[in-house]
Structures are given as structure tokens and as C-alpha cells.
Amino acid sequence: MSDSLRIDISSAIKSVTTPWKKVKRQADKDNRVRKRDLERLRRGKVAPKMSVRDAAFQVMQEAYKKASSNGRFYTTARQVMYAARPNIIEMTENNTPWKNSSYFTQNLLKDYIEQNNPDWKEKVVWDPRGHFKEPHTGKSVELGGIKVREYLKNWNSNISEFPKVSFSQRIMTVGPQYRFNSVLFIEKEGFDQILEDAGISRRFDIALMSTKGIPVGAACELASHLYKTVGVQIFVLHDFDLAGFKIVNTLLNGTRMNEGVPVIDLGLRLEDVDGLQSEPVEYKQQADPTDYLIDCDATWDECEFLVTGQRGMTWIGERVELNAMTSEQLISFLEEKFDEHDVKKLVPDKTILESSLRRAFYCQTLVDKSHEIQKNVKAELNLRKIPKDLQKSVRQLLENNEKYSWDEAIWEIAAEMIEEKSNKNHKKGSEEQ
């Protein structure tokens, strides 16, 4: 047999067996052969690969439904990504269908929403990217889609001449005393809307804290003061990865200028991630990450999951994000953990409750009497003329007090009118005597 014939035969065999070999490897990994792969090989045709974009658009609706439990919860853009990824991988025959998560969350998902205008578009949460703050009112808005829409919806420019007298049912405390005895530190900032919608903070009387990445000194300082002053418990929720262990370790041991505190690690740990999607990770360091993980009380099984080996000078492994959970899974997970650690609503002692009851009785009595007062004030104002130079008076006050708002100036003018009335009544009473 000539060399050229041998090469031709070898090439022909390789062209036939290579696709089967690829399918067999996938079958070994999945413990099954996908039906469409088998049919394609039997026909001897190589089907064109579907693009990531086309696949994403096909599965986006179902991915949203899965991540949000059919619209029951808000969902982060990354949760939608995790729900879509397995199907996209299968449809594109590509185990790395995008270079990073932002390609899906910032391009594919937003493109889909713009083109299809789904009725769930306002239920997807993106991380806030800044703040907007009003002058005088102090109203602050996080620049995330949901918060901005809420702010726009609640614009209010109505001026009620005789507003209803009301008092807050809650006592406006600042700090943990009589208000909360637990804090949940959560690695992700994008979950705020999901937790708020599920009522986690109010149902369990638990404060929420988050930072972008490893806790900064200010976070450690606050946690330390909460724990040492009034014994507040600090719970930590994090990704199952090296950074998650670093977060727990930093809160435990503090930073250079701030002490650490005892914390309760809610996970994610290895026993929590069964059934959740993992993803490959490269560690940008020469030292074996296992040593640090062991120092952070990771088990050997966890280390073997997180660090699987070395590729050249780079250590590699697997990780699992909190975003791999659907919103319903996340809420259920927290509820189970809080139940496990006996997190309950706060009820102060008898002395505080009795004092609060007197306050509530007093406030509600004032509200009850306010109707009679309102009628008297209306009658008096009908007899009193509004100053003709009111606008001039307001401008003068604003010139003398640059930090005032116009309504603060009006308040001061009304106070002067009341004082003038009081002086006249006092003078009249003295003359009658």
C-alpha cells in the first residue's frame, strides 16, 4: 500500500470516528447519549452549531420563570444566567458559551428585553451603580432600575393645607437596642430587593449588611461594636469559593485597624451546593489556595472541590455562587438556617413595653383631638388675611438663611404669626384684668 493511500484511508477513518469520539466523551460525562447527537451521527451530517445569542433568546423566557419561581419573586440578572446556562451549553455544544457573566447580563439579557419587551422586565434586578439624593428632603435613591422606578412612581408635589395628624406606629429608634439583635452579612448587594420583597428583615427583626468583595474596615468596626455593645449575632451568607472563606475569615479576625468578632457561617458550604451549578475558576496566585482554605476551617472535601489541580503555573478548581440558587431557593435556605439558629422576633422587657404603651395612648389621643383643633384653625384663618408681600418675605428669609428651603421659610413666617397672636391675647388678658 502506498503512503499516499495509507494517509487517505487514515484521514477518512479519522473524519468518521472523531465526531463519535466527541459524543462518547460527552456521554461518559452525562451518563447518556443525547438523541439529537445520535441521529446526526447516523445521518453522517454535521449540523451547524447554534450561536450563543440565538440559544439564549430561545431559552430566556423559561430561564426567567425558573429563576423567579414563575414570577413569584424578584430575580437578579445573574440568577437568570444560571437558569439559562445549561440549556445554552447543550444547544451550542460549548462548555464555555461566554467569556464572563457580564456578556449575558449586560448584553444578551438586555438585548432580549429591548427586542421583546416581556411583561417581567421590571422584575429583574441589576446591581445599583450609584446614588441620587434630593436637597432638603434627604431622600436618597440607589441608581438601580427597580429603585428608580419606585422613586418615579412615588413623586409627590401635593400640598395639603390641613394634613391629617398622624404618628408613626413604630418608635423611631437608631441602633440595635429594642429593635434588632441579629445581622445578616450577605456577600452580594444585588439581593436587597429580593430579601425586601420576601420580608426577611422585618419577619426576623434582622439587619442587613453587605459590601462589594472582602469586608472593609468600616464593616468590621460596625460588626464589632454591634456584638460587643449589645451582643448582636452576626450571620454570614457567601458564595462557596475562596473569596467566601476570606469574607468569613476577615469578619472573624478583623482588619489592621479593627478587631474581629465571632460570626455564624450560614454557608454556602459543600453540603449546601448539592444540585447547584458549579463553574470553573482560576486562582491568580502561585501558592496553593488549599493552605489558606485549611486556615479558614475548610474541610478536605471542600478543598478538593475548590482546588482540583494545577494548569501550568495557575491553580484551578470549581466554585458555586449564591446566584446559582433561584430566588425561592435562596429565601427557603435562609428561612431554614434562621430556624436552625433559633432567630426570633425581638420583644423588649416589661418596662419598655409599658413606656411604649403610654406613648401610643398619648399619640392616638392627640390624633383624636386634632379634628376639633383643625376646625378652630380653619375658622381663624378665614378671619386672618394672608400677607400681600408673602413672596417677598420668603425671598428675604432665603437671602438671610441660604440653607433654608422655601417651605422652611413659610414655617418660620407661620411661627411669627402664631407668636404675634399669642402676644395680642396676652396683652388683651392683662388689660381686662
VOGU-3710 file (C-alpha; in Angstrom, 3 decimals, decimal comma):
1> msdslridis> 0,000/0,000/0,000  1,396/3,375/-0,968  1,992/6,071/1,616  -0,498/8,379/-0,075  -3,233/5,704/0,028  -2,454/4,954/3,684  -2,789/8,664/4,517  -6,092/8,924/2,630  -7,554/5,904/4,455  -6,363/7,205/7,805
11> saiksvttpw> -7,900/10,599/7,156  -11,203/9,031/6,117  -11,377/6,867/9,265  -10,477/9,846/11,471  -13,161/12,016/9,877  -15,780/9,362/10,681  -14,646/8,411/14,198  -13,790/11,845/15,586  -17,430/13,016/15,934  -18,338/9,670/17,580
21> kkvkrqadkd> -15,415/10,027/19,974  -16,594/13,511/20,953  -20,126/12,271/21,597  -18,791/9,328/23,628  -16,803/11,683/25,863  -19,932/13,762/26,456  -21,922/10,585/27,088  -19,390/9,433/29,673  -19,722/12,796/31,382  -23,530/12,912/31,249
31> nrvrkrdler> -24,126/9,139/31,568  -26,245/9,333/28,408  -26,072/9,980/24,677  -28,167/12,904/23,536  -30,734/11,776/20,987  -30,066/14,587/18,542  -26,301/13,781/18,581  -27,005/10,126/17,798  -29,352/10,985/14,939  -26,886/13,460/13,456
41> lrrgkvapkm> -24,067/10,898/13,502  -26,247/8,190/11,951  -27,138/10,526/9,091  -23,463/11,337/8,670  -24,204/15,040/8,714  -22,622/17,728/10,838  -25,386/20,072/11,957  -24,423/23,732/12,105  -23,823/24,954/15,641  -26,364/27,352/17,074
51> svrdaafqvm> -24,979/30,704/18,192  -24,960/31,606/21,875  -27,203/34,571/21,137  -29,838/32,503/19,312  -29,814/29,854/22,027  -30,095/32,477/24,775  -33,081/34,102/23,068  -34,822/30,726/22,774  -34,456/29,831/26,462  -34,691/33,290/28,087
61> qeaykkassn> -38,398/33,163/28,919  -38,141/29,779/30,632  -34,923/30,819/32,382  -36,680/33,832/33,910  -39,608/31,669/35,031  -37,252/29,190/36,679  -35,145/31,851/38,443  -38,192/33,763/39,735  -40,441/30,756/40,500  -42,890/31,819/37,770
71> grfyttarqv> -42,716/35,494/38,721  -43,337/34,969/42,427  -40,036/36,626/43,379  -37,738/39,281/42,009  -34,640/37,749/40,445  -31,137/39,007/39,727  -29,765/39,062/36,192  -27,126/36,516/37,240  -29,807/34,129/38,532  -31,414/34,229/35,079
81> myaarpniie> -27,984/33,485/33,611  -27,521/30,400/35,780  -31,005/29,171/34,885  -30,300/29,617/31,160  -26,742/28,331/31,001  -27,262/24,517/30,981  -29,641/24,736/28,008  -27,401/27,165/26,141  -24,412/24,863/26,650  -26,332/21,905/25,275
91> mtenntpwkn> -27,775/23,817/22,330  -24,424/25,302/21,315  -22,280/22,257/22,196  -19,997/24,646/24,023  -18,978/24,280/27,646  -17,877/27,929/27,824  -20,609/29,787/25,941  -19,476/33,220/27,134  -16,216/34,617/28,412  -17,744/36,207/31,500
101> ssyftqnllk> -21,112/36,679/33,146  -21,408/40,317/32,084  -21,759/39,208/28,443  -25,032/37,516/29,370  -26,321/40,013/31,960  -25,293/43,219/30,195  -25,697/42,170/26,541  -27,816/39,107/25,868  -30,428/39,674/28,594  -30,764/43,398/27,936
111> dyieqnnpdw> -30,941/42,829/24,163  -33,714/40,277/24,688  -35,682/42,666/26,911  -35,297/45,550/24,460  -36,422/43,465/21,486  -39,232/41,509/23,134  -40,453/43,854/25,882  -41,522/40,957/28,172  -44,033/41,696/30,928  -41,443/40,595/33,508
121> kekvvwdprg> -38,738/43,097/32,544  -39,248/45,157/35,722  -38,822/42,063/37,921  -35,152/41,579/37,009  -32,665/43,199/39,402  -29,337/44,685/38,350  -26,822/45,922/40,920  -27,195/49,655/41,695  -24,443/51,775/40,147  -24,606/54,912/42,275
131> hfkephtgks> -26,956/57,148/44,268  -29,237/60,145/43,710  -30,048/62,443/46,634  -32,571/65,291/46,837  -31,777/68,583/48,572  -33,673/69,411/51,793  -35,787/66,216/51,915  -32,727/63,952/52,270  -34,454/61,394/50,024  -31,780/59,048/48,647
141> velggikvre> -32,302/56,657/45,737  -29,999/53,851/44,635  -29,459/54,039/40,879  -30,783/50,590/40,078  -33,753/50,038/37,763  -36,297/48,970/40,396  -35,389/51,684/42,912  -35,519/54,408/40,233  -38,937/53,223/39,017  -40,233/53,212/42,603
151> ylknwnsnis> -38,922/56,758/43,069  -40,578/57,973/39,860  -43,843/56,289/40,824  -43,877/57,979/44,234  -43,256/61,565/43,102  -45,475/63,782/45,221  -45,983/67,535/44,864  -49,371/67,826/46,578  -49,584/70,396/49,372  -52,326/69,624/51,867
161> efpkvsfsqr> -53,295/72,799/53,718  -54,616/70,765/56,639  -52,710/67,470/56,692  -54,019/64,652/58,785  -52,275/64,497/62,127  -50,557/61,140/62,438  -47,775/59,497/64,380  -45,663/56,539/63,397  -46,731/53,270/64,957  -43,047/52,458/65,246
171> imtvgpqyrf> -40,759/54,199/67,683  -38,028/55,879/65,662  -35,010/54,258/67,284  -31,486/54,407/65,870  -29,225/51,472/66,640  -29,948/47,897/67,712  -31,401/48,444/71,188  -35,114/47,487/71,297  -35,024/46,979/67,505  -32,861/44,018/66,363
181> nsvlfiekeg> -30,431/41,507/67,831  -29,157/39,854/64,639  -27,341/40,971/61,486  -27,140/39,138/58,168  -23,946/39,954/56,286  -24,527/38,926/52,673  -21,755/38,882/50,097  -23,982/40,077/47,260  -25,525/43,552/47,087  -27,934/42,635/44,294
191> fdqiledagi> -30,178/40,577/46,586  -31,587/43,575/48,523  -34,813/43,757/46,512  -35,409/40,005/46,736  -34,920/39,988/50,509  -37,081/43,095/50,918  -39,877/41,648/48,800  -39,819/38,437/50,874  -39,867/40,486/54,105  -36,769/38,766/55,523
201> srrfdialms> -35,547/41,757/57,537  -38,930/42,555/59,093  -40,071/38,978/59,621  -36,940/38,056/61,576  -36,040/41,507/63,001  -32,631/41,153/61,381  -30,465/43,964/59,992  -28,860/43,528/56,565  -25,230/44,365/55,749  -23,311/43,897/52,512
211> tkgipvgaac> -20,085/45,014/50,906  -18,646/44,622/47,438  -15,993/41,980/47,977  -13,994/41,472/51,168  -15,380/43,417/54,189  -13,740/46,807/54,601  -12,526/48,173/57,933  -15,746/50,140/58,471  -17,823/46,943/58,156  -15,615/45,194/60,714
221> elashlyktv> -15,822/48,196/63,043  -19,635/48,218/62,875  -19,884/44,447/63,378  -17,510/44,625/66,348  -19,446/47,448/68,009  -22,801/45,705/67,470  -21,506/42,497/69,006  -19,550/43,944/71,923  -22,064/46,609/72,943  -25,360/44,733/72,869
231> gvqifvlhdf> -24,444/41,163/71,862  -25,854/41,254/68,334  -25,312/37,963/66,455  -23,528/38,271/63,101  -24,620/35,761/60,425  -22,661/35,463/57,157  -24,006/34,276/53,782  -21,473/33,892/50,964  -20,524/32,111/47,758  -18,863/28,715/48,055
241> dlagfkivnt> -15,435/29,796/46,880  -12,117/31,125/48,121  -13,482/34,672/48,406  -16,386/33,417/50,537  -13,979/31,853/53,028  -11,931/35,076/53,012  -15,049/37,073/53,912  -15,805/34,892/56,935  -12,152/34,942/57,983  -11,947/38,753/57,713
251> llngtrmneg> -15,034/39,279/59,881  -13,686/36,778/62,407  -10,195/38,269/62,635  -10,782/41,879/61,634  -8,538/44,185/59,629  -5,339/46,024/60,578  -7,240/48,731/62,469  -10,413/46,889/63,527  -10,976/43,818/65,662  -12,926/40,799/64,500
261> vpvidlglrl> -15,967/39,227/66,169  -17,479/35,731/66,416  -19,691/35,080/63,401  -22,076/32,299/62,406  -21,295/30,924/58,928  -24,605/30,123/57,203  -22,834/28,938/54,042  -22,597/28,227/51,273  -20,572/25,189/52,268  -20,118/21,890/50,448
271> edvdglqsep> -23,239/20,324/51,961  -25,302/23,287/50,695  -24,374/23,153/46,999  -25,670/19,723/46,019  -27,749/20,195/42,871  -26,464/23,723/42,226  -24,394/24,629/39,152  -20,684/24,945/39,687  -18,286/26,776/37,409  -14,535/26,578/36,788
281> veykqqadpt> -12,250/29,078/38,465  -8,598/30,062/38,040  -6,650/31,355/41,020  -4,372/34,250/40,171  -1,645/33,179/42,579  1,363/30,881/42,656  0,742/29,458/46,131  -1,663/26,561/46,554  -5,026/28,057/47,727  -5,603/24,903/49,773
291> dylidcdatw> -3,307/26,171/52,526  -5,411/29,299/53,047  -8,669/27,339/52,856  -7,454/24,990/55,601  -6,579/28,029/57,736  -10,188/29,182/57,207  -11,532/25,845/58,550  -12,457/24,409/55,150  -12,718/20,610/55,171  -10,538/18,407/52,951
301> deceflvtgq> -13,595/17,544/50,850  -14,266/21,259/50,357  -10,640/21,881/49,416  -10,723/19,066/46,843  -13,845/20,650/45,282  -12,494/24,205/45,278  -8,937/23,319/44,178  -8,775/20,484/41,662  -5,214/20,874/40,438  -2,733/22,996/38,557
311> rgmtwigerv> -2,559/24,157/34,946  0,930/25,393/34,280  1,621/27,998/36,963  -2,116/28,530/37,653  -4,223/26,711/40,223  -7,694/25,729/39,078  -10,883/24,465/40,698  -14,647/24,836/40,939  -16,902/27,349/42,727  -20,634/27,853/43,334
321> elnamtseql> -22,293/31,268/43,517  -25,339/32,240/45,567  -26,798/33,298/42,219  -26,934/29,619/41,236  -29,982/29,429/43,539  -33,369/30,575/42,329  -34,934/33,326/44,441  -37,274/30,804/46,055  -34,342/28,522/46,913  -32,462/31,451/48,466
331> isfleekfde> -35,393/32,524/50,657  -36,128/28,936/51,732  -32,444/28,425/52,521  -32,377/31,488/54,791  -35,640/30,545/56,499  -34,278/27,083/57,304  -30,980/28,484/58,591  -32,708/31,065/60,803  -34,984/28,369/62,188  -31,938/26,182/62,849
341> hdvkklvpdk> -30,273/29,006/64,810  -33,498/29,983/66,596  -33,658/33,533/65,193  -36,806/35,104/66,656  -38,542/38,467/66,698  -37,414/40,876/69,392  -39,715/41,730/72,334  -38,342/44,235/74,925  -38,767/43,912/78,691  -41,877/44,956/80,626
351> tilesslrra> -40,623/48,456/81,473  -40,027/49,369/77,820  -43,364/47,905/76,746  -45,259/49,910/79,393  -43,487/53,125/78,397  -44,276/52,441/74,738  -47,938/51,854/75,569  -48,166/55,275/77,279  -46,606/56,869/74,182  -49,080/55,122/71,865
361> fycqtlvdks> -52,047/56,181/74,034  -50,852/59,802/74,111  -50,236/59,970/70,336  -53,582/58,467/69,434  -55,393/60,828/71,830  -53,755/63,787/70,049  -54,905/62,409/66,699  -58,436/62,054/68,056  -58,458/65,673/69,289  -56,891/67,035/66,088
371> heiqknvkae> -60,242/67,180/64,246  -61,600/69,745/66,690  -58,359/71,744/66,544  -58,464/71,726/62,741  -61,961/73,245/62,686  -60,873/76,043/65,027  -57,767/76,821/62,960  -59,762/76,946/59,719  -62,209/79,396/61,264  -59,374/81,624/62,490
381> lnlrkipkdl> -57,572/81,621/59,137  -60,777/82,706/57,401  -60,680/85,837/59,550  -56,935/86,454/59,081  -55,527/87,914/55,883  -52,568/86,265/54,152  -49,723/88,833/53,914  -49,697/90,503/50,496  -45,903/90,560/50,430  -45,574/86,867/51,311
391> qksvrqllen> -43,334/86,034/48,355  -41,078/88,976/49,183  -40,873/87,830/52,805  -39,887/84,317/51,722  -37,151/85,626/49,440  -35,800/87,803/52,238  -35,615/84,858/54,615  -33,824/82,741/51,988  -31,278/85,512/51,466  -30,578/85,645/55,190
401> nekyswdeai> -30,543/81,843/55,545  -29,035/80,283/52,414  -29,517/76,699/53,613  -33,261/77,153/54,083  -35,791/75,735/51,651  -38,850/77,832/50,772  -41,147/75,728/52,959  -38,827/76,193/55,944  -39,203/79,939/55,403  -43,018/79,561/55,319
411> weiaaemiee> -42,836/77,603/58,586  -40,936/80,448/60,214  -43,460/83,043/58,978  -46,319/80,949/60,416  -44,457/80,721/63,738  -44,185/84,530/63,823  -47,944/84,839/63,118  -48,742/82,476/65,988  -46,382/84,318/68,319  -47,994/87,625/67,323
421> ksnknhkkgs> -51,434/86,192/68,085  -50,245/84,857/71,437  -48,809/88,261/72,401  -52,057/90,013/71,469  -54,107/87,571/73,535  -51,726/88,009/76,461  -51,932/91,808/76,197  -55,728/91,699/75,920  -55,954/89,479/79,014  -53,750/91,854/81,003
431> eeq> -55,896/94,867/80,030  -59,110/93,085/81,023  -57,655/92,364/84,456
//
